[in-house]
């Protein structure tokens, strides 16, 4: 599960960089792509946070 979340996190960052630099998207399409990758990024980061190994105190 965590490996999939790491994969999603990495792919969303790379996709966001590609959309912002080399994809040539403009206007609403660029905004929609950035918002979509941002949602995936934050969701996978939250999933990694909630599934992190916890140290027993």
Phi, psi and omega in degrees: 000313181294326179296320177295320178295320177296321178297314178299319179298313181295315180295322180292323177295314180296321178294320179295318177297316180297318179297320184284337188243304192251350186287334181077015179283144178226162174062224185296327179295320179293319178296314180298319178295318179293319178295317179299313179292328177294321178296316178296319180299309182293324179293318180289324176295319177295319177298319177294322180295315183285339180257013181292149176291134182255138178277135177282130183271000000 
